[in-house]
């Protein structure tokens, strides 16, 4: 079974929160309340996968695939985790070779990684 856990981007303090979200969305809501959930935090779910260095992959993460220079983004849409490149769907995350994926950041802390050069 896949481990269900979340992290959250705090839009007010501009920082990632990972230390109290284990237990899922309900545990998070119990801690912060429904209004703060909708207006302050952006939840990102763990994909159940890890990159080549053993780092957990969450939606919103940015990664490189092998020796490619392109940056891909992890999104959760239509009930699955997808890899996107330049806002175009590249494929299902689970179908990519995990041994070639390297997480390099995320869309909130490192938005500059998505900028085309």
Buried (B, 14 or more C-beta within 10 A) or exposed (E): EEEEBBBBBBEEEEEBBBEEBBEEBEEBBEEBEEEBBEEBBBBBBBBBBBBBEEBBBBBBBBBBBEEEEEBBBBBBEEEEBBBBBEEEEBEEBEEBEEEBBBBBBBBBBEEEBBEEE
